[in-house]
Amino acid sequence: MANKFYTAEKEINGTKYVAQFNGLSAAIQAIDNSYIEGTQNTSIEKLTKYILENVIVEPKKAIDDFETMEELNAVIRFGRSVMEGKFRQAADKGAEK
């Protein structure tokens, strides 16, 4: 089955962000690659960098480009929901009944 790539847009603090769904295997790999070595804890920094580099496609920003944690967290929450496929309409989800 071919991967379907979707995009979603959301305005946060006056900036329009575009995020791309890269498939569930990419989402799982992102989480797996975000673990702190030798622990069962996820590194917030690693996951945030992944989302900004691979999920948020417009505008391209780094962690230090944000002025507040509140804005950064809002963008990351949006990016993570898109990464996990949660942005799609119910009719598009397929697996849900």
Order of alpha helices (4+ residues) and beta strands (2+ residues): beta-beta-alpha-alpha-beta-alpha-alpha
